[in-house]
Amino acid sequence: MNDREFITGEPLAYFLTWTSYGTWLPGDELGCWHEGEWHQASELFREMAASEMKEPAFA
C-alpha cells in the first residue's frame, strides 16, 4: 500500500467554494479573471455579460 503513516490526530477537511450561474459576472464589483488578466469592476462589462445570459441567475 502506502508507506506513509496516516495521523488520525490531524483533521482532514476540504473547503470547496464556487459560484453559480450568473452570480459573478465579468465586470462585477469583485473584479474578475478573464483570458489570463485580472479586470477591475466595470458596469458596462457586467451589463454586456448579463445581456448574453440564456437563463436567469441561479442564486
C-alpha distance matrix in Angstrom:
0.0 3.8 6.6 9.1 10.8 12.0 15.7 17.6 20.9 20.7 21.8 19.9 22.5 23.6 27.3 28.2 31.8 33.8 37.4 38.9 41.4 44.5 43.7 43.2 45.4 46.0 48.8 47.9 48.9 45.3 45.4 42.9 40.8 42.3 41.8 40.2 42.9 43.4 46.6 48.6 50.2 52.8 54.7 55.8 52.2 51.0 54.0 53.3 49.7 50.9 53.5 50.9 48.8 48.9 48.2 48.9 46.4 43.7 43.5
3.8 0.0 3.8 5.5 7.9 9.4 13.1 15.5 18.5 17.9 19.3 17.5 20.3 21.5 25.1 26.3 29.9 32.1 35.7 37.6 40.2 43.1 42.1 41.3 43.6 44.1 46.7 45.8 46.5 42.9 43.0 40.7 38.5 40.3 39.9 38.0 40.5 40.9 44.2 46.1 47.8 50.6 52.6 53.8 50.3 49.2 52.3 51.7 48.1 49.4 52.1 49.7 47.7 48.0 47.3 47.9 45.2 42.6 42.2
6.6 3.8 0.0 3.8 6.5 9.4 12.5 15.5 18.1 17.8 19.9 18.7 21.8 23.3 26.8 28.4 32.0 34.4 38.1 40.1 42.9 45.6 44.4 43.5 45.8 46.1 48.6 47.6 48.1 44.4 44.5 42.4 40.2 42.2 41.7 39.6 42.0 42.3 45.7 47.5 49.4 52.2 54.5 55.7 52.3 51.2 54.5 54.0 50.5 51.8 54.7 52.3 50.4 51.0 50.3 50.7 47.8 45.3 44.7
9.1 5.5 3.8 0.0 3.8 6.5 9.3 12.5 14.8 14.2 16.4 15.5 18.6 20.3 23.8 25.7 29.2 31.8 35.6 37.8 40.7 43.3 41.9 40.9 43.4 43.8 46.0 44.9 45.2 41.5 41.8 39.8 37.9 40.0 39.9 37.7 39.8 39.8 43.1 44.8 46.6 49.6 51.8 53.3 49.9 48.8 52.1 51.8 48.3 49.6 52.6 50.4 48.4 49.2 48.4 48.5 45.5 43.0 42.2
10.8 7.9 6.5 3.8 0.0 3.8 6.2 9.4 11.7 11.9 14.4 14.1 17.7 20.0 23.4 25.7 29.3 32.2 36.0 38.2 41.4 43.9 42.2 41.5 44.2 44.8 47.0 45.5 45.7 42.0 42.6 40.9 39.3 41.6 41.8 39.6 41.5 41.2 44.4 45.8 47.4 50.5 52.6 54.3 51.0 49.7 52.9 52.9 49.4 50.4 53.6 51.6 49.4 50.1 49.0 49.0 45.9 43.2 42.1
12.0 9.4 9.4 6.5 3.8 0.0 3.8 6.2 9.1 9.1 11.1 10.7 14.3 16.9 20.4 22.8 26.4 29.4 33.2 35.3 38.5 41.2 39.4 38.9 41.7 42.6 44.7 43.1 43.3 39.6 40.5 38.9 37.5 39.9 40.3 38.4 40.1 39.7 42.7 43.9 45.3 48.4 50.2 52.0 48.9 47.3 50.5 50.6 47.1 47.9 51.0 49.1 46.8 47.5 46.2 46.0 42.9 40.1 38.9
15.7 13.1 12.5 9.3 6.2 3.8 0.0 3.8 5.6 6.1 8.9 9.8 13.6 16.6 19.9 22.7 26.3 29.6 33.2 35.6 39.0 41.4 39.3 38.8 41.8 42.7 44.6 42.7 42.6 38.9 40.0 38.8 37.7 40.4 41.1 39.0 40.4 39.6 42.5 43.5 44.8 48.0 49.9 51.9 48.9 47.2 50.5 50.9 47.4 48.1 51.4 49.8 47.4 48.3 46.8 46.3 43.1 40.2 38.8
17.6 15.5 15.5 12.5 9.4 6.2 3.8 0.0 3.8 5.4 7.3 8.7 12.4 15.8 19.0 21.9 25.4 28.8 32.4 34.5 38.0 40.5 38.3 38.1 41.3 42.6 44.4 42.3 42.2 38.6 40.0 38.9 38.1 40.9 41.9 40.0 41.3 40.3 42.9 43.7 44.7 47.9 49.5 51.7 48.8 46.8 50.0 50.6 47.0 47.4 50.8 49.3 46.7 47.4 45.7 45.0 41.8 38.8 37.2
20.9 18.5 18.1 14.8 11.7 9.1 5.6 3.8 0.0 3.8 6.5 9.3 12.6 16.2 19.0 22.3 25.5 29.1 32.6 35.0 38.6 40.7 38.3 38.0 41.3 42.5 44.0 41.8 41.3 37.8 39.4 38.6 38.0 41.0 42.2 40.2 41.1 39.8 42.5 42.9 43.9 47.3 48.9 51.3 48.6 46.6 49.8 50.6 47.2 47.6 51.0 49.8 47.2 48.3 46.4 45.5 42.1 39.3 37.3
20.7 17.9 17.8 14.2 11.9 9.1 6.1 5.4 3.8 0.0 3.8 6.5 9.6 13.0 15.7 19.0 22.2 25.8 29.3 31.9 35.4 37.5 35.1 34.6 37.8 38.9 40.4 38.3 37.8 34.2 35.7 34.9 34.2 37.3 38.4 36.4 37.3 36.0 38.7 39.2 40.3 43.7 45.4 47.7 44.9 43.1 46.3 47.1 43.7 44.2 47.7 46.4 44.0 45.1 43.4 42.5 39.1 36.4 34.5
21.8 19.3 19.9 16.4 14.4 11.1 8.9 7.3 6.5 3.8 0.0 3.8 6.3 9.9 12.5 15.8 19.0 22.6 26.1 28.5 32.1 34.2 31.8 31.5 34.9 36.2 37.8 35.5 35.2 31.7 33.3 32.5 32.1 35.1 36.5 34.7 35.6 34.2 36.6 37.0 37.9 41.2 42.7 45.0 42.3 40.2 43.4 44.2 40.8 41.1 44.6 43.4 40.8 41.9 40.0 39.0 35.7 32.8 30.9
19.9 17.5 18.7 15.5 14.1 10.7 9.8 8.7 9.3 6.5 3.8 0.0 3.8 7.1 10.4 13.2 16.7 20.2 23.7 26.0 29.5 31.9 29.7 29.5 32.6 34.0 35.9 33.8 33.8 30.3 31.7 30.5 29.8 32.6 33.9 32.2 33.4 32.3 34.7 35.5 36.3 39.5 41.0 43.1 40.2 38.2 41.3 41.9 38.4 38.7 42.1 40.7 38.1 39.1 37.4 36.7 33.4 30.5 28.9
22.5 20.3 21.8 18.6 17.7 14.3 13.6 12.4 12.6 9.6 6.3 3.8 0.0 3.8 6.7 9.7 13.1 16.6 20.1 22.4 26.0 28.2 26.0 25.8 29.1 30.5 32.4 30.2 30.3 26.9 28.4 27.3 26.9 29.7 31.2 29.8 30.8 29.5 31.7 32.3 33.0 36.1 37.4 39.6 36.8 34.6 37.7 38.4 34.9 35.1 38.5 37.2 34.6 35.6 33.9 33.0 29.7 26.9 25.2
23.6 21.5 23.3 20.3 20.0 16.9 16.6 15.8 16.2 13.0 9.9 7.1 3.8 0.0 3.8 6.1 9.7 13.0 16.7 19.0 22.5 24.8 22.7 22.4 25.6 27.0 29.1 27.0 27.3 23.9 25.2 23.9 23.4 26.1 27.6 26.4 27.5 26.2 28.4 29.2 29.9 32.8 34.2 36.2 33.3 31.2 34.2 34.8 31.3 31.6 35.0 33.6 31.1 32.1 30.5 29.8 26.5 23.8 22.4
27.3 25.1 26.8 23.8 23.4 20.4 19.9 19.0 19.0 15.7 12.5 10.4 6.7 3.8 0.0 3.8 6.6 10.2 13.7 16.3 19.9 21.8 19.5 19.1 22.4 24.0 25.8 23.5 23.7 20.4 21.9 20.9 20.8 23.7 25.6 24.5 25.2 23.6 25.5 26.0 26.5 29.5 30.7 32.9 30.1 27.9 31.0 31.8 28.4 28.6 32.1 30.9 28.4 29.8 28.1 27.1 23.6 21.1 19.4
28.2 26.3 28.4 25.7 25.7 22.8 22.7 21.9 22.3 19.0 15.8 13.2 9.7 6.1 3.8 0.0 3.8 6.9 10.5 13.0 16.5 18.6 16.6 16.5 19.6 21.3 23.5 21.4 22.2 18.9 20.3 18.8 18.7 21.3 23.1 22.5 23.4 22.0 23.7 24.5 24.7 27.4 28.6 30.5 27.6 25.3 28.3 28.8 25.3 25.5 28.9 27.6 25.0 26.2 24.6 23.8 20.5 18.0 16.8
31.8 29.9 32.0 29.2 29.3 26.4 26.3 25.4 25.5 22.2 19.0 16.7 13.1 9.7 6.6 3.8 0.0 3.8 7.1 10.0 13.5 15.3 13.0 12.8 16.1 18.0 20.0 17.8 18.6 15.5 17.0 15.7 16.2 18.8 21.1 20.7 21.3 19.5 20.8 21.4 21.3 23.9 24.9 26.9 24.1 21.8 24.6 25.4 21.9 22.1 25.5 24.4 21.9 23.4 21.8 20.8 17.3 15.1 13.7
33.8 32.1 34.4 31.8 32.2 29.4 29.6 28.8 29.1 25.8 22.6 20.2 16.6 13.0 10.2 6.9 3.8 0.0 3.8 6.7 9.9 11.8 10.1 9.9 12.9 14.9 17.4 15.4 16.9 14.1 15.2 13.5 14.0 16.2 18.6 18.8 19.4 17.9 18.8 19.6 19.3 21.5 22.3 24.0 21.1 18.7 21.5 22.0 18.4 18.6 22.0 20.7 18.2 19.8 18.4 17.6 14.1 12.3 11.6
37.4 35.7 38.1 35.6 36.0 33.2 33.2 32.4 32.6 29.3 26.1 23.7 20.1 16.7 13.7 10.5 7.1 3.8 0.0 3.8 6.8 8.2 6.4 6.7 9.8 12.4 14.8 12.7 14.6 12.5 13.7 12.2 13.5 15.2 18.0 18.8 19.1 17.4 17.5 18.1 17.2 19.0 19.3 21.0 18.3 15.6 18.1 18.8 15.3 15.1 18.5 17.6 15.0 16.7 15.2 14.1 10.6 9.2 8.7
38.9 37.6 40.1 37.8 38.2 35.3 35.6 34.5 35.0 31.9 28.5 26.0 22.4 19.0 16.3 13.0 10.0 6.7 3.8 0.0 3.8 6.3 5.8 7.8 10.1 13.3 16.0 14.0 16.4 15.1 16.1 14.6 15.9 16.9 19.5 20.9 21.4 19.9 19.7 20.3 18.9 20.1 19.9 21.1 18.7 15.7 17.5 18.2 14.6 13.7 16.8 15.7 12.6 13.8 11.9 10.9 7.7 5.9 6.6
41.4 40.2 42.9 40.7 41.4 38.5 39.0 38.0 38.6 35.4 32.1 29.5 26.0 22.5 19.9 16.5 13.5 9.9 6.8 3.8 0.0 3.8 5.7 7.7 8.7 11.9 14.8 13.5 16.5 15.8 16.3 14.6 15.9 16.1 18.6 20.6 21.0 19.9 19.2 20.0 18.4 18.9 18.3 19.0 16.6 13.7 15.0 15.3 11.7 10.7 13.4 12.1 8.9 10.0 8.5 8.1 5.5 5.3 7.7
44.5 43.1 45.6 43.3 43.9 41.2 41.4 40.5 40.7 37.5 34.2 31.9 28.2 24.8 21.8 18.6 15.3 11.8 8.2 6.3 3.8 0.0 3.8 5.7 5.9 9.5 11.9 10.5 13.6 13.6 14.1 13.0 15.0 15.1 18.1 20.2 20.0 18.5 17.2 17.6 15.5 15.7 14.7 15.6 13.5 10.3 11.4 12.2 8.9 7.4 10.7 10.2 7.4 9.7 8.4 7.2 4.3 6.4 8.1
43.7 42.1 44.4 41.9 42.2 39.4 39.3 38.3 38.3 35.1 31.8 29.7 26.0 22.7 19.5 16.6 13.0 10.1 6.4 5.8 5.7 3.8 0.0 3.8 6.2 9.9 11.5 9.1 11.5 11.1 12.5 12.0 14.5 15.6 18.9 20.4 19.9 17.8 16.6 16.4 14.3 15.2 14.5 16.3 14.3 10.9 12.7 14.3 11.2 9.9 13.5 13.6 11.1 13.5 11.8 9.7 6.0 6.9 6.6
43.2 41.3 43.5 40.9 41.5 38.9 38.8 38.1 38.0 34.6 31.5 29.5 25.8 22.4 19.1 16.5 12.8 9.9 6.7 7.8 7.7 5.7 3.8 0.0 3.8 6.7 8.5 6.3 9.0 8.1 8.9 8.2 10.8 12.2 15.7 17.0 16.1 14.0 12.8 12.9 11.2 12.5 12.7 14.4 12.0 9.1 11.9 13.1 10.0 10.0 13.7 13.6 12.0 14.9 14.1 12.6 9.3 10.5 10.2
45.4 43.6 45.8 43.4 44.2 41.7 41.8 41.3 41.3 37.8 34.9 32.6 29.1 25.6 22.4 19.6 16.1 12.9 9.8 10.1 8.7 5.9 6.2 3.8 0.0 3.8 6.1 5.5 9.2 9.3 8.8 7.7 10.3 10.5 13.9 15.8 14.9 13.2 11.4 11.8 10.0 10.3 10.3 11.3 8.6 5.9 8.8 9.4 6.4 7.1 10.7 10.6 9.8 13.2 13.3 12.3 9.8 12.0 12.7
46.0 44.1 46.1 43.8 44.8 42.6 42.7 42.6 42.5 38.9 36.2 34.0 30.5 27.0 24.0 21.3 18.0 14.9 12.4 13.3 11.9 9.5 9.9 6.7 3.8 0.0 3.8 5.5 9.0 9.1 7.1 5.6 7.9 7.5 11.0 13.0 11.6 10.1 8.1 9.1 8.0 8.1 9.3 9.7 6.4 5.4 8.9 8.7 6.4 8.8 11.7 11.4 11.7 15.3 16.2 15.6 13.5 15.7 16.4
48.8 46.7 48.6 46.0 47.0 44.7 44.6 44.4 44.0 40.4 37.8 35.9 32.4 29.1 25.8 23.5 20.0 17.4 14.8 16.0 14.8 11.9 11.5 8.5 6.1 3.8 0.0 3.8 6.5 7.9 5.8 6.5 9.5 9.7 13.2 14.7 12.4 10.2 7.1 6.6 4.6 4.5 6.2 7.4 4.9 4.4 8.1 8.9 8.1 9.9 12.7 13.4 14.1 17.9 18.5 17.4 15.3 17.8 18.0
47.9 45.8 47.6 44.9 45.5 43.1 42.7 42.3 41.8 38.3 35.5 33.8 30.2 27.0 23.5 21.4 17.8 15.4 12.7 14.0 13.5 10.5 9.1 6.3 5.5 5.5 3.8 0.0 3.8 5.4 5.4 7.0 10.7 11.9 15.7 16.8 14.6 11.8 9.3 8.0 5.2 6.6 7.2 9.7 8.1 5.8 9.2 11.1 9.7 10.3 13.7 14.7 14.5 18.1 17.9 16.2 13.6 15.7 15.2
48.9 46.5 48.1 45.2 45.7 43.3 42.6 42.2 41.3 37.8 35.2 33.8 30.3 27.3 23.7 22.2 18.6 16.9 14.6 16.4 16.5 13.6 11.5 9.0 9.2 9.0 6.5 3.8 0.0 3.8 5.4 8.6 12.4 14.3 18.0 18.4 15.8 12.5 10.1 7.4 4.7 7.3 8.3 11.6 10.7 8.9 12.0 14.3 13.4 13.8 17.0 18.4 18.1 21.7 21.3 19.1 16.3 18.1 16.9
45.3 42.9 44.4 41.5 42.0 39.6 38.9 38.6 37.8 34.2 31.7 30.3 26.9 23.9 20.4 18.9 15.5 14.1 12.5 15.1 15.8 13.6 11.1 8.1 9.3 9.1 7.9 5.4 3.8 0.0 3.8 6.7 10.1 12.9 16.5 16.4 14.1 10.6 9.3 7.5 6.5 9.9 11.5 14.4 12.7 11.0 14.5 16.3 14.6 15.4 18.9 19.6 19.0 22.4 21.9 20.0 16.8 17.9 16.6
45.4 43.0 44.5 41.8 42.6 40.5 40.0 40.0 39.4 35.7 33.3 31.7 28.4 25.2 21.9 20.3 17.0 15.2 13.7 16.1 16.3 14.1 12.5 8.9 8.8 7.1 5.8 5.4 5.4 3.8 0.0 3.8 7.2 9.6 13.2 13.2 10.6 7.2 5.6 4.5 4.9 8.1 10.7 12.8 10.5 9.9 13.7 14.7 13.2 14.8 18.0 18.3 18.3 21.9 22.0 20.7 17.8 19.3 18.6
42.9 40.7 42.4 39.8 40.9 38.9 38.8 38.9 38.6 34.9 32.5 30.5 27.3 23.9 20.9 18.8 15.7 13.5 12.2 14.6 14.6 13.0 12.0 8.2 7.7 5.6 6.5 7.0 8.6 6.7 3.8 0.0 3.8 6.2 9.9 10.1 8.3 5.8 5.3 6.7 7.7 9.9 12.4 13.7 10.6 10.2 14.0 14.1 12.0 14.2 17.2 16.8 16.8 20.2 20.6 19.9 17.1 18.4 18.3
40.8 38.5 40.2 37.9 39.3 37.5 37.7 38.1 38.0 34.2 32.1 29.8 26.9 23.4 20.8 18.7 16.2 14.0 13.5 15.9 15.9 15.0 14.5 10.8 10.3 7.9 9.5 10.7 12.4 10.1 7.2 3.8 0.0 3.8 6.8 6.5 5.6 4.5 6.2 9.0 10.9 12.8 15.5 16.1 12.7 13.0 16.6 15.9 13.7 16.4 19.1 18.0 18.2 21.2 22.1 21.9 19.2 20.3 20.6
42.3 40.3 42.2 40.0 41.6 39.9 40.4 40.9 41.0 37.3 35.1 32.6 29.7 26.1 23.7 21.3 18.8 16.2 15.2 16.9 16.1 15.1 15.6 12.2 10.5 7.5 9.7 11.9 14.3 12.9 9.6 6.2 3.8 0.0 3.8 5.5 5.4 6.4 7.0 10.5 12.1 12.8 15.4 15.1 11.4 12.4 15.6 14.1 12.1 15.4 17.5 15.9 16.7 19.7 21.2 21.5 19.4 20.9 21.8
41.8 39.9 41.7 39.9 41.8 40.3 41.1 41.9 42.2 38.4 36.5 33.9 31.2 27.6 25.6 23.1 21.1 18.6 18.0 19.5 18.6 18.1 18.9 15.7 13.9 11.0 13.2 15.7 18.0 16.5 13.2 9.9 6.8 3.8 0.0 3.8 5.7 8.5 9.8 13.5 15.5 15.9 18.6 17.8 14.1 15.6 18.4 16.4 14.5 18.0 19.6 17.6 18.7 21.4 23.2 24.1 22.3 23.7 24.9
40.2 38.0 39.6 37.7 39.6 38.4 39.0 40.0 40.2 36.4 34.7 32.2 29.8 26.4 24.5 22.5 20.7 18.8 18.8 20.9 20.6 20.2 20.4 17.0 15.8 13.0 14.7 16.8 18.4 16.4 13.2 10.1 6.5 5.5 3.8 0.0 3.8 7.0 9.7 13.3 16.0 17.2 20.2 19.9 16.4 17.8 21.0 19.3 17.5 20.9 22.8 21.0 21.9 24.6 26.1 26.7 24.5 25.6 26.3
42.9 40.5 42.0 39.8 41.5 40.1 40.4 41.3 41.1 37.3 35.6 33.4 30.8 27.5 25.2 23.4 21.3 19.4 19.1 21.4 21.0 20.0 19.9 16.1 14.9 11.6 12.4 14.6 15.8 14.1 10.6 8.3 5.6 5.4 5.7 3.8 0.0 3.8 6.4 9.9 13.0 14.2 17.6 17.6 14.4 16.0 19.3 18.1 16.7 20.0 22.1 21.0 22.0 25.1 26.5 26.6 24.3 25.7 26.1
43.4 40.9 42.3 39.8 41.2 39.7 39.6 40.3 39.8 36.0 34.2 32.3 29.5 26.2 23.6 22.0 19.5 17.9 17.4 19.9 19.9 18.5 17.8 14.0 13.2 10.1 10.2 11.8 12.5 10.6 7.2 5.8 4.5 6.4 8.5 7.0 3.8 0.0 3.8 6.7 9.9 12.0 15.4 16.1 13.2 14.3 17.9 17.4 16.0 18.9 21.4 20.8 21.5 24.8 25.7 25.3 22.7 24.1 24.0
46.6 44.2 45.7 43.1 44.4 42.7 42.5 42.9 42.5 38.7 36.6 34.7 31.7 28.4 25.5 23.7 20.8 18.8 17.5 19.7 19.2 17.2 16.6 12.8 11.4 8.1 7.1 9.3 10.1 9.3 5.6 5.3 6.2 7.0 9.8 9.7 6.4 3.8 0.0 3.8 6.7 8.2 11.8 12.4 9.8 11.2 14.7 14.4 13.6 16.4 18.8 18.7 19.6 23.2 24.2 23.6 21.2 23.1 23.1
48.6 46.1 47.5 44.8 45.8 43.9 43.5 43.7 42.9 39.2 37.0 35.5 32.3 29.2 26.0 24.5 21.4 19.6 18.1 20.3 20.0 17.6 16.4 12.9 11.8 9.1 6.6 8.0 7.4 7.5 4.5 6.7 9.0 10.5 13.5 13.3 9.9 6.7 3.8 0.0 3.8 6.4 10.0 11.6 9.9 10.8 14.2 14.9 14.4 16.5 19.1 19.7 20.6 24.3 24.9 23.7 21.2 23.1 22.7
50.2 47.8 49.4 46.6 47.4 45.3 44.8 44.7 43.9 40.3 37.9 36.3 33.0 29.9 26.5 24.7 21.3 19.3 17.2 18.9 18.4 15.5 14.3 11.2 10.0 8.0 4.6 5.2 4.7 6.5 4.9 7.7 10.9 12.1 15.5 16.0 13.0 9.9 6.7 3.8 0.0 3.8 6.6 9.1 8.1 8.0 11.2 12.7 12.5 14.0 16.7 17.8 18.5 22.2 22.6 21.1 18.7 20.9 20.4
52.8 50.6 52.2 49.6 50.5 48.4 48.0 47.9 47.3 43.7 41.2 39.5 36.1 32.8 29.5 27.4 23.9 21.5 19.0 20.1 18.9 15.7 15.2 12.5 10.3 8.1 4.5 6.6 7.3 9.9 8.1 9.9 12.8 12.8 15.9 17.2 14.2 12.0 8.2 6.4 3.8 0.0 3.8 5.4 5.2 6.2 8.6 10.0 10.8 12.3 14.3 15.9 17.1 20.9 21.7 20.4 18.6 21.4 21.4
54.7 52.6 54.5 51.8 52.6 50.2 49.9 49.5 48.9 45.4 42.7 41.0 37.4 34.2 30.7 28.6 24.9 22.3 19.3 19.9 18.3 14.7 14.5 12.7 10.3 9.3 6.2 7.2 8.3 11.5 10.7 12.4 15.5 15.4 18.6 20.2 17.6 15.4 11.8 10.0 6.6 3.8 0.0 3.8 5.5 5.1 6.1 8.6 9.9 10.4 12.2 14.5 15.7 19.4 19.9 18.3 17.0 20.1 20.1
55.8 53.8 55.7 53.3 54.3 52.0 51.9 51.7 51.3 47.7 45.0 43.1 39.6 36.2 32.9 30.5 26.9 24.0 21.0 21.1 19.0 15.6 16.3 14.4 11.3 9.7 7.4 9.7 11.6 14.4 12.8 13.7 16.1 15.1 17.8 19.9 17.6 16.1 12.4 11.6 9.1 5.4 3.8 0.0 3.8 5.5 5.2 6.2 8.7 9.9 10.6 12.8 14.8 18.4 19.6 18.7 17.9 21.3 21.9
52.2 50.3 52.3 49.9 51.0 48.9 48.9 48.8 48.6 44.9 42.3 40.2 36.8 33.3 30.1 27.6 24.1 21.1 18.3 18.7 16.6 13.5 14.3 12.0 8.6 6.4 4.9 8.1 10.7 12.7 10.5 10.6 12.7 11.4 14.1 16.4 14.4 13.2 9.8 9.9 8.1 5.2 5.5 3.8 0.0 3.8 5.5 5.1 6.3 8.7 10.0 11.1 13.0 16.7 18.1 17.6 16.5 19.6 20.5
51.0 49.2 51.2 48.8 49.7 47.3 47.2 46.8 46.6 43.1 40.2 38.2 34.6 31.2 27.9 25.3 21.8 18.7 15.6 15.7 13.7 10.3 10.9 9.1 5.9 5.4 4.4 5.8 8.9 11.0 9.9 10.2 13.0 12.4 15.6 17.8 16.0 14.3 11.2 10.8 8.0 6.2 5.1 5.5 3.8 0.0 3.8 5.4 5.2 6.1 8.6 10.1 11.0 14.8 15.5 14.4 13.0 16.2 16.8
54.0 52.3 54.5 52.1 52.9 50.5 50.5 50.0 49.8 46.3 43.4 41.3 37.7 34.2 31.0 28.3 24.6 21.5 18.1 17.5 15.0 11.4 12.7 11.9 8.8 8.9 8.1 9.2 12.0 14.5 13.7 14.0 16.6 15.6 18.4 21.0 19.3 17.9 14.7 14.2 11.2 8.6 6.1 5.2 5.5 3.8 0.0 3.8 5.4 5.0 6.1 8.8 10.2 13.7 14.6 13.6 13.2 16.8 17.8
53.3 51.7 54.0 51.8 52.9 50.6 50.9 50.6 50.6 47.1 44.2 41.9 38.4 34.8 31.8 28.8 25.4 22.0 18.8 18.2 15.3 12.2 14.3 13.1 9.4 8.7 8.9 11.1 14.3 16.3 14.7 14.1 15.9 14.1 16.4 19.3 18.1 17.4 14.4 14.9 12.7 10.0 8.6 6.2 5.1 5.4 3.8 0.0 3.8 5.5 5.2 6.7 9.2 12.7 14.5 14.5 14.4 17.9 19.6
49.7 48.1 50.5 48.3 49.4 47.1 47.4 47.0 47.2 43.7 40.8 38.4 34.9 31.3 28.4 25.3 21.9 18.4 15.3 14.6 11.7 8.9 11.2 10.0 6.4 6.4 8.1 9.7 13.4 14.6 13.2 12.0 13.7 12.1 14.5 17.5 16.7 16.0 13.6 14.4 12.5 10.8 9.9 8.7 6.3 5.2 5.4 3.8 0.0 3.8 5.5 5.3 6.8 10.5 12.1 12.2 11.7 14.9 16.7
50.9 49.4 51.8 49.6 50.4 47.9 48.1 47.4 47.6 44.2 41.1 38.7 35.1 31.6 28.6 25.5 22.1 18.6 15.1 13.7 10.7 7.4 9.9 10.0 7.1 8.8 9.9 10.3 13.8 15.4 14.8 14.2 16.4 15.4 18.0 20.9 20.0 18.9 16.4 16.5 14.0 12.3 10.4 9.9 8.7 6.1 5.0 5.5 3.8 0.0 3.8 5.4 5.4 9.0 9.8 9.1 9.0 12.6 14.4
53.5 52.1 54.7 52.6 53.6 51.0 51.4 50.8 51.0 47.7 44.6 42.1 38.5 35.0 32.1 28.9 25.5 22.0 18.5 16.8 13.4 10.7 13.5 13.7 10.7 11.7 12.7 13.7 17.0 18.9 18.0 17.2 19.1 17.5 19.6 22.8 22.1 21.4 18.8 19.1 16.7 14.3 12.2 10.6 10.0 8.6 6.1 5.2 5.5 3.8 0.0 3.8 5.6 8.4 10.2 10.4 11.5 15.2 17.4
50.9 49.7 52.3 50.4 51.6 49.1 49.8 49.3 49.8 46.4 43.4 40.7 37.2 33.6 30.9 27.6 24.4 20.7 17.6 15.7 12.1 10.2 13.6 13.6 10.6 11.4 13.4 14.7 18.4 19.6 18.3 16.8 18.0 15.9 17.6 21.0 21.0 20.8 18.7 19.7 17.8 15.9 14.5 12.8 11.1 10.1 8.8 6.7 5.3 5.4 3.8 0.0 3.8 6.4 9.2 10.6 11.6 14.8 17.6
48.8 47.7 50.4 48.4 49.4 46.8 47.4 46.7 47.2 44.0 40.8 38.1 34.6 31.1 28.4 25.0 21.9 18.2 15.0 12.6 8.9 7.4 11.1 12.0 9.8 11.7 14.1 14.5 18.1 19.0 18.3 16.8 18.2 16.7 18.7 21.9 22.0 21.5 19.6 20.6 18.5 17.1 15.7 14.8 13.0 11.0 10.2 9.2 6.8 5.4 5.6 3.8 0.0 3.8 5.6 7.1 8.2 11.2 14.2
48.9 48.0 51.0 49.2 50.1 47.5 48.3 47.4 48.3 45.1 41.9 39.1 35.6 32.1 29.8 26.2 23.4 19.8 16.7 13.8 10.0 9.7 13.5 14.9 13.2 15.3 17.9 18.1 21.7 22.4 21.9 20.2 21.2 19.7 21.4 24.6 25.1 24.8 23.2 24.3 22.2 20.9 19.4 18.4 16.7 14.8 13.7 12.7 10.5 9.0 8.4 6.4 3.8 0.0 3.8 7.1 9.3 11.6 15.1
48.2 47.3 50.3 48.4 49.0 46.2 46.8 45.7 46.4 43.4 40.0 37.4 33.9 30.5 28.1 24.6 21.8 18.4 15.2 11.9 8.5 8.4 11.8 14.1 13.3 16.2 18.5 17.9 21.3 21.9 22.0 20.6 22.1 21.2 23.2 26.1 26.5 25.7 24.2 24.9 22.6 21.7 19.9 19.6 18.1 15.5 14.6 14.5 12.1 9.8 10.2 9.2 5.6 3.8 0.0 3.8 6.5 8.4 12.0
48.9 47.9 50.7 48.5 49.0 46.0 46.3 45.0 45.5 42.5 39.0 36.7 33.0 29.8 27.1 23.8 20.8 17.6 14.1 10.9 8.1 7.2 9.7 12.6 12.3 15.6 17.4 16.2 19.1 20.0 20.7 19.9 21.9 21.5 24.1 26.7 26.6 25.3 23.6 23.7 21.1 20.4 18.3 18.7 17.6 14.4 13.6 14.5 12.2 9.1 10.4 10.6 7.1 7.1 3.8 0.0 3.8 6.4 9.3
46.4 45.2 47.8 45.5 45.9 42.9 43.1 41.8 42.1 39.1 35.7 33.4 29.7 26.5 23.6 20.5 17.3 14.1 10.6 7.7 5.5 4.3 6.0 9.3 9.8 13.5 15.3 13.6 16.3 16.8 17.8 17.1 19.2 19.4 22.3 24.5 24.3 22.7 21.2 21.2 18.7 18.6 17.0 17.9 16.5 13.0 13.2 14.4 11.7 9.0 11.5 11.6 8.2 9.3 6.5 3.8 0.0 3.8 6.2
43.7 42.6 45.3 43.0 43.2 40.1 40.2 38.8 39.3 36.4 32.8 30.5 26.9 23.8 21.1 18.0 15.1 12.3 9.2 5.9 5.3 6.4 6.9 10.5 12.0 15.7 17.8 15.7 18.1 17.9 19.3 18.4 20.3 20.9 23.7 25.6 25.7 24.1 23.1 23.1 20.9 21.4 20.1 21.3 19.6 16.2 16.8 17.9 14.9 12.6 15.2 14.8 11.2 11.6 8.4 6.4 3.8 0.0 3.8
43.5 42.2 44.7 42.2 42.1 38.9 38.8 37.2 37.3 34.5 30.9 28.9 25.2 22.4 19.4 16.8 13.7 11.6 8.7 6.6 7.7 8.1 6.6 10.2 12.7 16.4 18.0 15.2 16.9 16.6 18.6 18.3 20.6 21.8 24.9 26.3 26.1 24.0 23.1 22.7 20.4 21.4 20.1 21.9 20.5 16.8 17.8 19.6 16.7 14.4 17.4 17.6 14.2 15.1 12.0 9.3 6.2 3.8 0.0
